[in-house]
């Protein structure tokens, strides 16, 4: 793949992408504001949610063992995977043992993280993505661009054209309802005919061994209950102690993700079908995946394990809103992706990514579990500096700036000259081109600065 800078440049040059991202992220931001305003105890609830996650992370081994024991009592089989490859191998082996020719998959970012779609393809096992947005992504042969709305980078006009090209019985009317009905016709038979259903988990409940999934379409229920085998892949940080804790986290998740008080479908699965049950899978397998999570806890990134994958940080991120999700290059986009991708894919390969942040703090402000994302990103930057990953030009430039900044008179002289030069380059309040700032002015104009520097204005106000 190309580097982050190249991907960001391509995204900024795509006017349709900006329209698509703004439609969804703007709506999500507005709906969240309404939902939070209607929840007067939200700040206290955020504090409690963070405390729940911190407690679990500190006692992760205890709660995972409790979950495993209770899940086994309920009839499920629990598997442990240290790496992404281990997790994929476990899933493929279960599918082969079941003689599966096809699987129905409910949306799971953990599945994307471990590369499960590719593993299924390599094993010759057919896969149908049952979430509407994931269905769009599968037809387009693309990666998700958002953890809640995987196809947010596409306009409805683009989706309409895709369905007409790929569906056996496409829609005839250019309406959302007609397009949804087209997808329903395409997917329903494949859902009900799958040999295995594969899901992620929004939460794992330790004291009962239950798995919780949250959807707005009901596709999880249709793709997990009819098949003979249900496989769950879940990160080990998804654990919560009990049902009351899960309910509290669900209240935070729904409001932060979609601006709703509760999602349309919240389902708890506790083991496979039992005697007397009218339906349900004959087998239930739960694959608990580490894939760097223990290392995160032990190496200063434990706060990132609070994440409940709501997507609020990216919906409010000024960078994400400009470039969309694909520019980030990894499984997870936005601020949370900028923190997680170096863990999953290495810091050296993602040095540019950790700088894709203005550190304005909006992501931390809206995070339902109070993750200090700007602080974690600054930690990555410091590590990149210590390990010598920053280019020579960056190190020399910062060294020169530090030399000037520690000499106040010289600094004030330099900034005063810079302000005057920038004002000469600007017209009608904006600067279209600026030396050494091509990364900015290539895609947008820069505001023309005030006539005086901040310090000059400050000194003037003090004298008045």
VEXMI-26772 format. One record per residue: residue in one letter; x, y, z of N, C-alpha, C in turn. Coordinates in pm, whole numbers, padded with zeros to 5 digits, always signed. Layout:
N
AXYZXYZXYZ/...
This chain:
464
X+00083-00119+00000+00000+00000+00000+00087+00124+00000/X+00035+00233-00055+00105+00360-00051+00108+00414+00091/X+00192+00516+00114+00202+00572+00247+00082+00658+00282/X+00075+00695+00410-00038+00774+00456-00049+00907+00382/X+00064+00973+00362+00061+01103+00296+00002+01093+00156/X+00041+00990+00081-00013+00971-00055-00162+00939-00050/X-00201+00856+00046-00343+00821+00056-00426+00943+00096/X-00372+01023+00186-00444+01144+00228-00456+01242+00112/X-00350+01258+00033-00356+01346-00084-00464+01301-00181/X-00470+01169-00204-00572+01116-00296-00712+01141-00242/X-00729+01125-00111-00861+01148-00050-00901+01295-00059/X-00808+01384-00033-00839+01526-00038-00874+01573-00179/X-00824+01501-00279-00852+01538-00417-00982+01477-00470/X-01052+01402-00384-01177+01335-00425-01297+01412-00369/X-01364+01494-00449-01475+01576-00397-01596+01492-00356/X-01618+01377-00420-01732+01292-00385-01713+01231-00247/X-01589+01196-00214-01561+01138-00083-01601+01233+00029/X-01566+01360+00014-01599+01459+00118-01750+01468+00138/X-01825+01463+00029-01971+01469+00039-02024+01348+00115/X-01973+01228+00080-02021+01105+00142-01989+01101+00291/X-01865+01137+00325-01824+01133+00466-01903+01235+00548/X-01920+01354+00493-01988+01460+00568-02135+01428+00589/X-02198+01363+00492-02338+01325+00508-02357+01237+00632/X-02271+01137+00646-02289+01041+00755-02232+01094+00887/X-02109+01143+00885-02047+01189+01008-02120+01312+01064/X-02164+01401+00976-02238+01519+01021-02368+01482+01088/X-02439+01385+01027-02564+01338+01086-02539+01271+01221/X-02433+01189+01228-02400+01120+01354-02367+01219+01464/X-02291+01322+01430-02255+01424+01529-02379+01495+01583/X-02470+01532+01492-02591+01603+01534-02680+01514+01621/X-02697+01388+01583-02782+01297+01659-02722+01267+01797/X-02590+01255+01802-02527+01231+01932-02552+01349+02025/X-02540+01470+01974-02562+01589+02056-02702+01587+02118/X-02801+01553+02037-02939+01546+02086-02953+01440+02194/X-02891+01322+02169-02902+01210+02264-02835+01243+02397/X-02720+01309+02392-02648+01343+02515-02722+01451+02593/X-02778+01548+02521-02855+01654+02587-02975+01597+02662/X-03028+01484+02613-03143+01420+02677-03102+01323+02788/X-02973+01314+02816-02919+01222+02916-02838+01305+03016/X-02904+01367+03114-02837+01464+03202-02723+01406+03284/X-02722+01276+03307-02616+01214+03387-02506+01154+03301/X-02494+01200+03177-02400+01137+03084-02256+01146+03132/X-02215+01260+03186-02076+01275+03229-02043+01179+03343/X-02136+01164+03437-02115+01067+03545-02114+00925+03490/X-02199+00900+03390-02203+00768+03328-02072+00738+03255/X-02012+00839+03193-01882+00821+03126-01776+00780+03228/X-01777+00847+03343-01679+00816+03447-01695+00673+03495/X-01821+00630+03514-01846+00493+03559-01804+00393+03452/X-01833+00423+03326-01796+00332+03216-01644+00314+03210/X-01571+00424+03225-01424+00415+03225-01375+00332+03343/X-01439+00349+03458-01399+00274+03578-01425+00124+03560/X-01538+00091+03498-01569-00051+03472-01461-00113+03386/X-01427-00044+03276-01326-00098+03185-01189-00107+03252/X-01152-00005+03328-01022-00008+03396-01014-00123+03495/X-01124-00147+03567-01126-00258+03663-01107-00392+03591/X-01177-00409+03481-01166-00535+03407-01026-00553+03351/X-00969-00447+03296-00835-00455+03237-00733-00492+03344/X-00749-00436+03465-00656-00466+03574-00670-00609+03624/X-00788-00669+03605-00814-00807+03652-00857-00895+03534/X-00792-00875+03420-00835-00940+03298-00831-01092+03307/X-00726-01147+03364-00714-01292+03375-00829-01353+03454/X-00864-01290+03564-00973-01341+03649-01104-01348+03573/X-01140-01238+03506-01269-01233+03438-01273-01321+03314/X-01160-01336+03245-01157-01426+03130-01176-01571+03173/X-01113-01608+03283-01131-01745+03333-01274-01769+03379/X-01333-01667+03443-01473-01681+03486-01564-01694+03364/X-01539-01613+03261-01620-01622+03139-01605-01759+03076/X-01484-01807+03063-01461-01938+03001-01537-02047+03075/X-01526-02049+03208-01593-02153+03287-01744-02149+03267/X-01803-02031+03269-01948-02020+03255-01995-02047+03112/X-01914-02009+03015-01950-02039+02875-01949-02190+02851/X-01852-02259+02910-01844-02405+02894-01964-02472+02961/X-02001-02425+03079-02119-02478+03148-02244-02461+03062/X-02250-02349+02988-02365-02322+02901-02362-02404+02772/X-02252-02477+02750-02246-02564+02633-02156-02516+02520/X-02095-02399+02537-02007-02346+02432-01867-02407+02445/X-01793-02400+02336-01652-02440+02336-01568-02313+02323/X-01470-02298+02411-01389-02176+02415-01249-02206+02363/X-01202-02121+02273-01069-02135+02214-00990-02007+02243/X-00858-02022+02255-00772-01908+02284-00676-01887+02168/X-00663-01762+02123-00576-01730+02010-00483-01616+02048/X-00353-01640+02041-00256-01535+02074-00240-01434+01963/X-00249-01481+01838-00225-01395+01722-00342-01400+01624/X-00337-01312+01525-00440-01312+01421-00438-01443+01343/X-00319-01492+01311-00308-01618+01237-00366-01734+01317/X-00338-01735+01447-00394-01841+01533-00547-01838+01528/X-00603-01718+01538-00749-01704+01539-00809-01753+01408/X-00750-01714+01296-00802-01756+01166-00793-01908+01150/X-00683-01966+01194-00668-02111+01183-00775-02183+01263/X-00803-02135+01384-00907-02197+01467-01042-02192+01396/X-01077-02076+01342-01206-02060+01273-01214-02150+01151/X-01110-02153+01071-01110-02236+00950-01121-02384+00986/X-01049-02426+01090-01057-02568+01132-01198-02605+01177/X-01264-02513+01249-01402-02540+01292-01493-02553+01170/X-01477-02463+01075-01559-02468+00953-01536-02597+00875/X-01412-02638+00863-01381-02761+00788-01437-02883+00860/X-01424-02885+00993-01479-02997+01070-01631-03006+01054/X-01694-02890+01041-01840-02886+01022-01879-02914+00877/X-01780-02927+00788-01810-02949+00647-01874-02829+00581/X-01840-02711+00628-01904-02590+00579-01860-02554+00439/X-01956-02525+00354-01930-02473+00220-01948-02321+00216/X-02033-02270+00307-02059-02126+00310-02079-02079+00453/X-02041-01954+00477-02062-01894+00609-02133-01761+00592/X-02217-01728+00689-02282-01597+00695-02214-01519+00806/X-02168-01400+00773-02089-01323+00870-02161-01195+00909/X-02182-01177+01039-02234-01052+01092-02116-00959+01116/X-02134-00830+01092-02023-00734+01095-01939-00746+01220/X-01808-00751+01201-01714-00763+01312-01582-00700+01272/X-01543-00593+01341-01413-00532+01312-01299-00622+01358/X-01324-00706+01459-01221-00800+01500-01192-00897+01387/X-01298-00938+01315-01277-01025+01200-01192-00959+01094/X-01216-00829+01071-01134-00754+00975-00990-00744+01026/X-00976-00720+01156-00842-00706+01216-00757-00830+01195/X-00816-00947+01212-00737-01071+01202-00729-01122+01058/X-00798-01056+00965-00792-01098+00825-00879-01218+00794/X-00989-01235+00867-01074-01352+00849-01135-01363+00709/X-01183-01253+00646-01238-01268+00510-01138-01330+00412/X-01012-01289+00422-00910-01344+00332-00882-01491+00366/X-00881-01524+00495-00856-01662+00536-00966-01755+00484/X-01091-01710+00491-01202-01791+00440-01190-01811+00290/X-01153-01705+00219-01137-01715+00073-01026-01814+00038/X-00914-01806+00108-00802-01897+00081-00839-02042+00111/X-00930-02063+00206-00973-02198+00241-01083-02249+00147/X-01127-02165+00055-01231-02207-00039-01370-02211+00021/X-01391-02132+00127-01521-02129+00194-01595-02002+00152/X-01714-02018+00098-01792-01903+00054-01833-01816+00172/X-01837-01685+00150-01870-01591+00258-01973-01492+00211/X-02076-01472+00293-02173-01367+00265-02176-01271+00382/X-02152-01143+00352-02159-01039+00454-02304-00995+00467/X-02360-01010+00587-02504-00989+00603-02541-00848+00648/X-02447-00774+00703-02470-00633+00733-02481-00557+00601/X-02577-00465+00590-02601-00397+00462-02476-00324+00414/X-02411-00249+00502-02291-00175+00461-02178-00269+00424/X-02162-00378+00500-02058-00476+00467-02090-00547+00335/X-02218-00566+00307-02260-00622+00177-02215-00530+00064/X-02232-00400+00084-02187-00303-00016-02036-00313-00036/X-01963-00321+00075-01817-00331+00070-01774-00459-00002/X-01844-00570+00028-01808-00696-00036-01831-00689-00187/X-01943-00631-00229-01969-00618-00372-01865-00531-00440/X-01821-00425-00371-01724-00332-00429-01580-00381-00414/X-01561-00491-00342-01428-00546-00315-01338-00441-00251/X-01389-00378-00144-01316-00275-00073-01308-00308+00076/X-01232-00228+00148-01223-00243+00292-01320-00145+00359/X-01363-00175+00481-01448-00081+00554-01374+00052+00575/X-01449+00162+00575-01389+00292+00597-01431+00353+00731/X-01514+00281+00805-01562+00329+00935-01604+00206+01014/X-01590+00210+01147-01620+00089+01224-01768+00069+01248/X-01850+00174+01233-01994+00160+01247-02062+00162+01110/X-02018+00252+01023-02073+00261+00887-01962+00227+00788/X-01940+00099+00763-01825+00059+00679-01826+00118+00538/X-01945+00153+00488-01954+00206+00351-01983+00356+00350/X-01944+00426+00455-01977+00568+00463-01909+00651+00354/X-01805+00596+00293-01734+00669+00188-01808+00667+00055/X-01918+00594+00049-01995+00586-00076-02124+00665-00063/X-02158+00737-00168-02286+00806-00171-02395+00707-00209/X-02519+00742-00181-02628+00652-00218-02637+00636-00370/X-02592+00738-00442-02591+00727-00588-02492+00620-00634/X-02377+00614-00567-02279+00511-00600-02328+00372-00561/X-02397+00363-00448-02453+00234-00405-02559+00186-00503/X-02641+00277-00549-02744+00241-00647-02682+00180-00772/X-02577+00244-00823-02510+00192-00942-02448+00056-00916/X-02391+00037-00796-02329-00091-00760-02433-00202-00755/X-02547-00176-00691-02653-00277-00682-02705-00315-00820/X-02721-00216-00906-02771-00245-01041-02673-00331-01120/X-02545-00315-01090-02444-00393-01161-02425-00533-01103/X-02453-00550-00973-02417-00676-00906-02536-00762-00863/X-02652-00702-00835-02765-00779-00786-02836-00852-00899/X-02887-00969-00866-02960-01048-00967-03096-00985-00997/X-03156-00924-00896-03286-00859-00917-03280-00719-00855/X-03213-00626-00924-03190-00494-00865-03316-00410-00858/X-03309-00301-00784-03419-00209-00763-03452-00135-00891/X-03577-00092-00902-03622-00016-01018-03644+00131-00984/X-03667+00160-00856-03689+00298-00813-03565+00349-00738/X-03534+00475-00757-03417+00535-00693-03452+00586-00554/X-03489+00494-00465-03521+00529-00327-03441+00440-00233/X-03422+00489-00110-03350+00409-00010-03424+00279+00017/X-03556+00286+00028-03635+00166+00056-03619+00063-00055/X-03619+00107-00178-03607+00014-00291-03469-00051-00292/X-03367+00025-00261-03231-00031-00257-03216-00131-00143/X-03276-00099-00028-03272-00192+00085-03345-00321+00052/X-03457-00311-00017-03531-00430-00057-03450-00514-00156/X-03377-00449-00244-03291-00521-00338-03185-00602-00263/X-03124-00539-00161-03024-00610-00081-03088-00725-00003/X-03209-00702+00046-03279-00807+00121-03304-00930+00033/X-03349-00906-00089-03371-01019-00182-03241-01094-00209/X-03134-01019-00221-03005-01080-00253-02949-01162-00138/X-02972-01114-00015-02905-01172+00101-02985-01278+00174/X-03117-01267+00173-03198-01351+00263-03174-01501+00241/X-03177-01546+00119-03157-01689+00090-03018-01734+00133/X-02918-01650+00107-02781-01687+00143-02764-01693+00294/X-02829-01602+00366-02824-01605+00512-02879-01737+00566/X-02998-01770+00520-03068-01887+00575-03008-02018+00529/X-02927-02015+00421-02868-02138+00370-02726-02163+00415/X-02669-02074+00496-02530-02088+00538-02513-02204+00636/X-02398-02269+00629-02367-02381+00720-02318-02331+00855/X-02249-02216+00853-02189-02160+00975-02221-02011+00982/X-02251-01964+01101-02267-01820+01123-02150-01769+01206/X-02091-01658+01163-01975-01602+01233-02007-01460+01277/X-01981-01430+01402-02007-01296+01454-01889-01247+01537/X-01892-01120+01568-01804-01067+01671-01882-01064+01801/X-01839-00978+01891-01910-00960+02017-01890-00817+02063/X-01999-00751+02098-01986-00617+02156-01942-00627+02301/X-01994-00731+02370-01953-00753+02509-01957-00902+02538/X-01867-00946+02626-01865-01081+02680-01895-01070+02829/X-01993-01144+02878-02039-01126+03017-01984-01239+03103/X-01896-01204+03196-01818-01303+03269-01903-01395+03355/X-02002-01339+03428-02072-01422+03527-02178-01514+03467/X-02199-01505+03334-02295-01596+03271-02238-01667+03149/X-02125-01622+03098-02070-01681+02976-02145-01640+02852/X-02225-01532+02860-02306-01488+02747-02227-01396+02655/X-02268-01394+02528-02210-01307+02426-02319-01210+02381/X-02285-01081+02376-02382-00979+02336-02345-00923+02199/X-02442-00918+02109-02423-00852+01979-02525-00740+01965/X-02485-00635+01894-02569-00517+01876-02575-00484+01727/X-02696-00479+01671-02712-00441+01530-02838-00356+01516/X-02850-00291+01401-02971-00213+01371-03053-00277+01260/X-03011-00393+01211-03078-00454+01096-03136-00592+01123/X-03098-00653+01236-03145-00788+01263-03069-00894+01187/X-02964-00854+01115-02890-00951+01035-02813-01051+01121/X-02771-01008+01241-02699-01101+01328-02787-01220+01365/X-02910-01191+01403-03002-01299+01442-03029-01394+01326/X-03050-01340+01207-03079-01423+01090-02959-01504+01044/X-02839-01453+01071-02721-01524+01023-02654-01611+01129/X-02700-01603+01254-02638-01680+01362-02726-01788+01419/X-02858-01770+01413-02949-01869+01473-02977-01988+01381/X-03006-01969+01250-03037-02085+01165-02920-02181+01139/X-02795-02135+01121-02687-02230+01089-02662-02332+01199/X-02600-02442+01161-02571-02548+01258-02464-02508+01359/X-02375-02416+01317-02262-02378+01401-02254-02225+01411/X-02234-02175+01530-02213-02032+01554-02072-02013+01608/X-01991-01933+01538-01855-01902+01582-01849-01755+01620/X-01797-01727+01739-01778-01590+01786-01628-01562+01790/X-01585-01452+01729-01447-01407+01745-01451-01275+01822/X-01377-01268+01933-01386-01150+02019-01252-01119+02081/X-01219-00991+02087-01100-00948+02158-01117-00968+02307/X-01009-00999+02375-01019-01031+02518-01061-00910+02602/X-01049-00790+02546-01089-00669+02622-01239-00647+02622/X-01316-00729+02551-01461-00713+02543-01534-00759+02670/X-01461-00813+02763-01523-00871+02882-01578-00764+02975/X-01694-00792+03037-01748-00712+03146-01792-00808+03255/X-01795-00763+03381-01822-00858+03490-01961-00920+03488/X-02066-00841+03461-02202-00892+03479-02299-00821+03386/X-02425-00866+03388-02528-00806+03304-02551-00658+03335/X-02560-00615+03462-02576-00471+03488-02463-00387+03428/X-02341-00438+03430-02230-00366+03369-02248-00359+03217/X-02294-00469+03157-02317-00471+03012-02426-00371+02973/X-02533-00364+03052-02641-00271+03023-02592-00127+03030/X-02508-00098+03129-02453+00038+03139-02369+00071+03016/X-02286-00023+02973-02201+00001+02857-02284+00014+02729/X-02393-00060+02721-02482-00049+02604-02544+00090+02595/X-02579+00147+02709-02635+00283+02709-02533+00383+02654/X-02406+00363+02687-02301+00451+02639-02274+00428+02490/X-02274+00302+02450-02241+00266+02312-02342+00322+02214/X-02470+00300+02238-02573+00340+02143-02577+00491+02124/X-02573+00564+02233-02579+00711+02223-02456+00768+02152/X-02341+00710+02178-02218+00761+02119-02204+00721+01972/X-02257+00604+01937-02239+00553+01801-02341+00612+01704/X-02469+00604+01739-02574+00642+01644-02668+00750+01698/X-02651+00791+01823-02739+00891+01880-02873+00836+01923/X-02882+00704+01937-03007+00639+01980-02995+00599+02127/X-03109+00588+02194-03107+00544+02333-03068+00396+02341/X-03108+00320+02241-03076+00177+02235-03082+00135+02089/X-02998+00041+02051-03001-00007+01913-03124-00094+01890/X-03155-00120+01764-03276-00194+01729-03272-00338+01780/X-03155-00401+01769-03144-00541+01808-03025-00558+01903/X-03053-00594+02027-02949-00626+02125-02977-00767+02173/X-02888-00859+02139-02914-01002+02162-02803-01063+02245/X-02843-01151+02339-02748-01222+02423-02755-01371+02390/X-02642-01428+02356-02632-01570+02322-02558-01642+02434/X-02623-01744+02491-02562-01819+02600-02561-01967+02564/X-02456-02009+02498-02443-02148+02458-02528-02183+02336/X-02515-02307+02286-02592-02353+02171-02734-02393+02210/X-02806-02444+02114-02944-02488+02136-02947-02600+02241/X-03043-02589+02332-03059-02691+02435-03186-02772+02410/X-03201-02880+02482-03320-02964+02469-03444-02879+02496/X-03539-02885+02404-03661-02808+02420-03660-02676+02346/X-03541-02629+02305-03533-02504+02227-03586-02527+02086/X-03660-02431+02035-03718-02445+01901-03617-02417+01791/X-03517-02337+01820-03417-02308+01718-03285-02273+01785/X-03184-02249+01702-03051-02217+01753-02948-02311+01696/X-02822-02275+01701-02716-02359+01648-02691-02482+01735/X-02644-02587+01673-02611-02709+01747-02478-02695+01820/X-02390-02610+01767-02261-02587+01830-02235-02437+01841/X-02168-02397+01950-02126-02259+01965-01980-02257+02005/X-01898-02190+01926-01755-02178+01953-01721-02031+01978/X-01642-02005+02080-01601-01868+02112-01449-01862+02106/X-01398-01779+02015-01253-01764+01997-01211-01632+02061/X-01136-01641+02170-01089-01523+02243-00952-01485+02190/X-00942-01363+02139-00823-01321+02063-00745-01216+02141/X-00614-01238+02154-00525-01140+02216-00474-01043+02109/X-00390-01090+02020-00338-01011+01908-00285-00874+01951/X-00199-00875+02051-00134-00753+02095-00199-00682+02212/X-00315-00729+02256-00386-00659+02363-00315-00668+02498/X-00262-00785+02530-00186-00798+02655-00064-00708+02652/X+00003-00701+02537+00118-00612+02523+00079-00467+02542/X-00037-00428+02488-00086-00291+02507-00104-00260+02655/X-00164-00353+02727-00188-00331+02870-00058-00315+02945/X+00043-00391+02907+00168-00393+02982+00267-00285+02938/X+00241-00218+02824+00338-00123+02771+00281+00019+02756/X+00189+00057+02845+00147+00196+02852+00027+00234+02768/X-00041+00137+02708-00159+00166+02626-00285+00102+02682/X-00286+00076+02812-00400+00010+02874-00528+00090+02856/X-00519+00223+02856-00639+00306+02843-00708+00284+02708/X-00631+00245+02607-00690+00218+02475-00780+00094+02478/X-00755+00005+02572-00837-00116+02585-00976-00086+02641/X-00999+00038+02685-01135+00076+02724-01228+00081+02603/X-01174+00101+02485-01253+00133+02366-01367+00034+02343/X-01489+00088+02322-01605+00004+02296-01649+00012+02149/X-01561+00066+02064-01582+00068+01919-01712+00139+01880/X-01731+00260+01933-01852+00336+01901-01834+00426+01780/X-01709+00465+01750-01683+00549+01634-01701+00698+01659/X-01734+00740+01781-01757+00882+01808-01632+00965+01782/X-01515+00910+01812-01392+00987+01795-01371+01025+01649/X-01400+00933+01557-01380+00966+01416-01491+01055+01361/X-01612+01039+01412-01723+01125+01366-01697+01272+01396/X-01619+01300+01501-01592+01437+01543-01450+01483+01508/X-01374+01400+01440-01234+01431+01410-01224+01518+01286/X-01156+01632+01298-01144+01724+01184-01060+01663+01073/X-00969+01573+01105-00887+01508+01002-00968+01401+00931/X-01033+01313+01008-01114+01208+00947-01222+01266+00857/X-01283+01375+00899-01392+01435+00821-01342+01488+00686/X-01212+01510+00673-01156+01558+00548-01110+01444+00456/X-01059+01336+00515-00995+01233+00433-01064+01096+00437/X-01164+01078+00526-01230+00948+00533-01142+00842+00598/X-01189+00718+00595-01122+00611+00668-01012+00539+00594/X-01025+00523+00462-00927+00444+00388-00788+00504+00392/X-00778+00636+00405-00647+00700+00406-00561+00653+00523/X-00625+00606+00631-00549+00563+00747-00476+00431+00722/X-00523+00353+00627-00448+00236+00583-00467+00108+00662/X-00508+00116+00790-00522-00003+00871-00667-00046+00886/X-00690-00139+00975-00826-00186+01001-00910-00077+01065/X-00849-00004+01157-00922+00097+01233-00880+00237+01189/X-00974+00321+01146-00942+00457+01106-00958+00557+01220/X-00939+00684+01187-00964+00790+01282-00864+00793+01396/X-00894+00870+01501-00803+00881+01616-00772+00747+01682/X-00875+00664+01703-00848+00535+01767-00761+00447+01677/X-00780+00459+01545-00696+00384+01452-00553+00432+01452/X-00533+00564+01468-00397+00617+01473-00321+00565+01594/X-00393+00531+01701-00330+00472+01818-00310+00322+01800/X-00410+00253+01743-00406+00107+01735-00320+00053+01621/X-00318+00121+01508-00246+00067+01392-00098+00045+01419/X-00027+00135+01487+00113+00106+01519+00130-00019+01605/X+00030-00052+01686+00036-00174+01766+00024-00295+01675/X-00071-00289+01582-00101-00405+01498-00004-00421+01382/X+00041-00308+01324+00122-00314+01202+00261-00256+01217/X+00297-00211+01336+00432-00159+01359+00440-00008+01348/X+00521+00052+01436+00536+00197+01438+00614+00249+01317/X+00718+00179+01279+00803+00226+01169+00724+00243+01041/X+00630+00152+01015+00551+00160+00893+00438+00261+00902/X+00415+00315+01021+00302+00407+01040+00343+00535+01111/X+00468+00577+01088+00518+00697+01152+00436+00819+01113/X+00398+00828+00984+00319+00943+00939+00180+00945+01004/X+00126+00827+01029-00010+00817+01080-00026+00881+01217/X+00073+00866+01302+00061+00921+01438+00066+01074+01439/X+00101+01133+01325+00100+01279+01313-00030+01329+01249/X-00122+01237+01216-00248+01276+01153-00348+01321+01259/X-00308+01420+01337-00392+01467+01447-00352+01608+01482/X-00448+01695+01504-00420+01833+01544-00406+01847+01695/X-00435+01738+01769-00432+01738+01916-00531+01839+01975/X-00642+01862+01903-00742+01958+01954-00825+01899+02069/X-00822+01767+02086-00887+01705+02201-01034+01673+02186/X-01092+01698+02069-01235+01671+02051-01267+01522+02067/X-01177+01436+02020-01200+01292+02031-01210+01249+02177/X-01122+01301+02261-01128+01269+02404-01254+01326+02467/X-01295+01442+02421-01413+01509+02476-01540+01427+02454/X-01550+01356+02341-01673+01281+02310-01662+01132+02342/X-01544+01083+02376-01527+00940+02402-01610+00897+02522/X-01696+00795+02508-01783+00755+02619-01710+00688+02734/X-01583+00649+02712-01506+00588+02821-01380+00669+02852/X-01380+00796+02810-01276+00893+02845-01134+00847+02808/X-01116+00792+02691-00980+00754+02648-00903+00881+02611/X-00786+00903+02670-00706+01023+02639-00630+01006+02508/X-00702+01005+02398-00641+00975+02268-00528+01071+02232/X-00542+01203+02251-00430+01291+02219-00304+01257+02299/X-00320+01222+02426-00206+01186+02509-00138+01059+02457/X-00219+00961+02417-00163+00836+02365-00090+00860+02233/X-00144+00949+02150-00077+00982+02024+00055+01055+02050/X+00055+01144+02148+00180+01211+02183+00284+01111+02233/X+00235+01008+02302+00326+00903+02347+00391+00830+02230/X+00313+00802+02126+00369+00739+02006+00470+00833+01940/X+00441+00962+01936+00534+01057+01874+00666+01061+01950/X+00658+01060+02081+00780+01060+02163+00861+00933+02138/X+00791+00819+02125+00862+00693+02099+00926+00696+01961/X+00855+00749+01863+00911+00760+01729+01037+00846+01729/X+01035+00954+01808+01152+01041+01819+01269+00968+01887/X+01239+00899+01997+01344+00827+02071+01409+00719+01986/X+01329+00653+01903+01380+00543+01823+01439+00588+01690/X+01447+00719+01669+01511+00771+01550+01433+00749+01422/X+01300+00738+01432+01218+00713+01313+01182+00841+01239/X+01192+00955+01306+01159+01081+01240+01271+01117+01140/X+01234+01170+01023+01336+01201+00922+01431+01310+00966/X+01548+01315+00903+01650+01414+00937+01597+01557+00922/X+01516+01579+00818+01462+01713+00796+01373+01757+00911/X+01295+01663+00965+01210+01695+01080+01293+01727+01203/X+01394+01647+01228+01478+01668+01347+01555+01800+01336/X+01607+01828+01215+01681+01953+01196+01588+02074+01209/X+01468+02063+01151+01372+02173+01157+01329+02205+01299/X+01301+02100+01377+01261+02122+01516+01377+02176+01599/X+01497+02131+01565+01614+02183+01636+01632+02331+01611/X+01614+02373+01484+01625+02515+01451+01515+02595+01519/X+01392+02543+01518+01281+02613+01584+01308+02628+01734/X+01358+02521+01797+01387+02527+01941+01495+02631+01970/X+01595+02639+01881+01703+02736+01902+01648+02878+01897/X+01557+02905+01800+01498+03037+01787+01401+03064+01902/X+01320+02965+01937+01217+02984+02040+01275+03012+02177/X+01398+02969+02202+01461+02995+02332+01532+03130+02335/X+01518+03207+02228+01573+03343+02220+01458+03438+02189/X+01389+03487+02292+01264+03562+02274+01272+03677+02175/X+01377+03757+02179+01386+03871+02089+01393+03825+01943/X+01476+03725+01920+01489+03672+01785+01357+03609+01738/X+01288+03539+01831+01161+03474+01797+01056+03579+01759/X+01048+03688+01838+00949+03792+01808+00980+03862+01676/X+01111+03881+01649+01149+03942+01522+01109+03853+01405/X+01137+03724+01419+01105+03630+01311+00957+03617+01287/X+00877+03607+01393+00732+03595+01374+00673+03723+01318/X+00729+03837+01358+00680+03964+01304+00703+03973+01155/X+00822+03931+01110+00852+03933+00965+00761+03833+00892/X+00742+03714+00952+00659+03611+00889+00515+03659+00869/X+00462+03728+00969+00325+03780+00959+00314+03879+00845/X+00410+03969+00834+00406+04069+00727+00414+04004+00589/X+00504+03907+00575+00518+03837+00446+00389+03762+00410/X+00331+03694+00508+00209+03616+00483+00094+03709+00444/X+00088+03826+00503-00019+03919+00466-00002+03969+00323/X+00122+03982+00280+00146+04025+00142+00103+03917+00042/X+00112+03790+00083+00077+03679-00006-00073+03652-00009/X-00148+03712+00084-00290+03683+00092-00376+03782+00016/X-00489+03733-00031-00589+03819-00097-00727+03780-00047/X-00809+03879-00021-00947+03858+00024-00953+03768+00148/X-00854+03783+00236-00857+03710+00362-00796+03571+00359/X-00743+03529+00241-00691+03392+00230-00557+03390+00157/X-00479+03284+00184-00351+03263+00116-00362+03134+00035/X-00349+03145-00098-00363+03028-00184-00233+02948-00197/X-00120+03016-00184+00009+02949-00193+00103+03008-00091/X+00180+02919-00025+00271+02965+00080+00394+02875+00081/X+00514+02931+00071+00635+02850+00076+00641+02765+00202/X+00685+02641+00185+00702+02544+00295+00570+02497+00354/X+00457+02537+00296+00326+02493+00346+00243+02430+00235/X+00311+02369+00138+00239+02309+00025+00145+02198+00066/X+00177+02128+00175+00089+02021+00222-00048+02074+00261/X-00053+02201+00300-00181+02262+00335-00246+02328+00214/X-00171+02414+00147-00231+02495+00041-00255+02418-00089/X-00207+02294-00096-00234+02214-00215-00382+02180-00227/X-00451+02172-00114-00592+02131-00115-00686+02233-00053/X-00632+02339+00009-00718+02439+00071-00639+02568+00089/X-00710+02679+00102-00644+02806+00129-00617+02819+00279/X-00514+02898+00311-00480+02924+00450-00533+03062+00490/X-00592+03074+00608-00642+03206+00650-00528+03308+00657/X-00554+03426+00607-00456+03534+00616-00445+03578+00762/X-00323+03591+00815-00308+03622+00958-00347+03766+00990/X-00362+03793+01119-00389+03929+01166-00269+04019+01136/X-00289+04147+01147-00182+04241+01115-00066+04234+01214/X-00093+04194+01337+00011+04183+01438+00012+04042+01496/X+00127+04000+01547+00136+03870+01614+00057+03875+01744/X+00034+03760+01802-00038+03753+01928+00034+03833+02037/X+00166+03814+02045+00240+03884+02151+00234+04035+02132/X+00238+04080+02005+00229+04224+01980+00092+04277+02021/X-00013+04201+01990-00147+04243+02031-00161+04241+02182/X-00102+04142+02246-00110+04130+02392-00041+04249+02459/X+00078+04282+02410+00150+04396+02468+00074+04526+02447/X+00012+04539+02329-00065+04660+02301-00184+04672+02396/X-00253+04561+02421-00368+04563+02512-00324+04598+02655/X-00209+04551+02694-00161+04581+02830-00131+04730+02848/X-00087+04794+02737-00054+04937+02748-00178+05026+02749/X-00290+04975+02695-00412+05056+02687-00479+05070+02825/
